[in-house]
Amino acid sequence: MIVDLFAGPGGWSTGLNLIGRAETVGIEWDKAACDTARAAGHERLQADIAELDPLTVALEYGLTVAEAVEGLIASPPCQGFSMAGKGKGREDSALIIAAAGDMASGVDPRDTLRAKVKDERSVLALEPLRWALELEPEWTAWEQVPAVLPLWEACAEVLRADGYSVWTGLVQAEQYGVPQTRKRAILTATRNGVAERPMPTHSKYYARSKDKLDPGTLKWVSMAEALGRSGNVIYRSTTMANSARRPMDCPAPTIAFGHDSGSAVWMPLAANEGTTADDMAWVHNRPSPTIIGSFAPDVVAAPGYRGPGDGPRQKAKGSVRVTVQEAGILQSFPADYPWQGSKTAQYRQCGDAVPPVMAAHVLASIGVGQLAVEAAA
């Protein structure tokens, strides 16, 4: 039995499929995300994870008390900790880390914590540890934004004391073939073998030196390669402190969907004030920025970017929005992934999901399945 907590539309689920496996049950409270996952062939239990008893769930899915749960996957909500949001969860870190030790002693601190934290979603970051201690899986894999790494490290000490080999650290999505520079905090643990950093297959993207590549690895995958497109456009984000820009021949900086923090746009280079010869040399072949789902789809492309039959979807004069399908491809989902719900819900699901290709590499690193890896030239 493989349990996927905060399973969403199927990032981990699709990653499992890539290594020849499938989850037993994915648990998710959002209806649209459950609908998407089911349409893609993944099982979903729509429920609030914090209200469930792990052993009861296992029994309901046919597991007897004497049997071991094989695996536990978890990607708790990141909005409270994310640099893209208000980040109140980051102020709760010390409380949450201390509570991990309480859980190791058999104490459930969640009710007390909810009265103290500034962002109630912070408490959900403890659910992977609660479920792991209750179900005692053979292996477990967790994912969150980088700010959660200190909590993962505290949980790692608890898991090591329980007999697991544990690895914690930061991974870059583009180093596993995802056309996007998404950084995530990962915890992997196993009772059967040694947990180690997932071995990168592709080079890290160096924004200041796009020709620099890590030795013995493939070149990162660009947006243009992933989307099969090209064009004289540049990505510009007004949601990031440095107003990040990235052409399509690289992995993108953050693509934000929404209104609260501005917008991210594909703009013709000619329309950019201050466009330089250096800008003109920056066109297309790099990975995409991090795709996030906190906001609405204010992402547009230059004239000629979209192909025949794509539809006009005019956002502003001379530009068109990136579709959910295109954003999904930049997350490494299949092009025909069946996103469900309203457009806003679809963009949110896509942005919140774990990139499936990265998930596959993380799981393969602890022996969950076999991933076919292309060798570097």
Secondary structure, DSSP 8 states (H G I E B T S, - for coil): -EEEET-TTSHHHHHHHHTT---SEEEES-HHHHHHHHHTT--EEES-GGG--HHHHHHHTT--TTS---EEEE----TTT-TTS--HHHHTHHHHHHHHHHHHTT---HHHHHTT-SSGGGGGGGHHHHHHHHH--SEEEEEE-GGGHHHHHHHHHHHHHTT-EEEEEEEEGGGGT-SB--EEEEEEEESSS-------SB----TT-TT---TTSB----HHHHHT---SEEEEESSSTT--EEESBS-BS-B--SSTT--EEEEEGGGSTT--HHHHTT-SBS-B--B--SS----EE-TTSS-TTS---EEETTEEE--HHHHHHHTT--TT----S-HHHHHHHHHHS--HHHHHHHHHTTTSS--------
